[in-house]
Amino acid sequence: FDEYRMPDAMWDRIRPLLPEYDVSPAGGRPRQNLRRVADAIFYRMRTGCQWKAIPPGLAPGSTAHQYFQQWAEDGVFDALWQVALTEYDDLIGLDWTWQSVDGAMTKAPLGGDATGKNPTDRGKLGTKRSLMTEAAGIPVSLIVDGANRHDIKLLQETIEHCLDRWPRTHNEFDEHLCLDKGYQSAAIQELIESVFQYTAHIRSRGEEKRELSRKRGERPRRWVVERTHSWFNRFRAILVRWEKKIENHVAALHLACAYFTFSRSGVLG
């Protein structure tokens, strides 16, 4: 299971973000090795196994789950994603010229916060994630809500989250936002162009391909957000949402965002 351990470079970056754990003056059982805990959490996220099925050579599943919930509550994984974005920007540069937003459905059999009846899955409970990427497909914003919430209602929160995470003025860049036909409406056009000052590109993937077919060397731009959604599914623990607490599901997504961003920047080797 070595291939599912947290990479050393990633551990080096998450370690300073972890809470300080004092040694109890009363003695007792020694605290669990945090490196092994991080490996156990990463193993569970990559494989999608139950917490109790984590190999004993890493850390007990109940212990790993307890630390995961604490780190999620403390915002450790969100902070790690921000570190990854900062390093990527320093090494390669975030490209704000072309950005894309798209939603994806996740089944949520156990229900919980931010779930709803999925209209595309016979009304079964599910969760929707609204993802925003920059031009190369690096995730820069993520909002999660019930599967029955329309993409249009999530769009404003997704853009605002991006601007909160990476504050900037739009006159720094000529910013374009790519969306599919599901977002097509006069209200959305007004929101994108008047409120957030993007140039809106709302079209189907097929239309974009046909338009660019005559332009040699150019590619459709919105596909990068679809690729990132697809890549997230390699983290099997987020392919289906089993956590009832939305904070835990979001933390798992943040860990995936951080790993993907680190890997694209080349720091993981």
Salt bridges, closest charged atoms under 4 A:
ASP2 OD1 - ARG5 NE 3.04
ASP8 OD1 - ARG35 NH2 2.48
ASP39 OD2 - ARG5 NH1 3.13
ASP39 OD1 - ARG35 NH1 2.47
ASP78 OD1 - ARG165 NH2 2.23
ASP78 OD1 - HIS254 ND1 3.89
GLU87 OE2 - ARG13 NE 2.64
ASP145 OD2 - ARG149 NH1 2.78
ASP151 OD1 - LYS128 NZ 3.13
GLU157 OE2 - ARG149 NH1 2.67
ASP174 OD2 - HIS176 NE2 3.22
GLU175 OE1 - ARG168 NH2 3.20
GLU175 OE2 - HIS170 ND1 3.05
GLU207 OE1 - LYS181 NZ 3.60
GLU211 OE1 - ARG203 NH1 2.68
GLU226 OE1 - ARG205 NH1 2.73
GLU226 OE2 - ARG222 NH1 2.71
GLU243 OE2 - ARG44 NH1 2.86
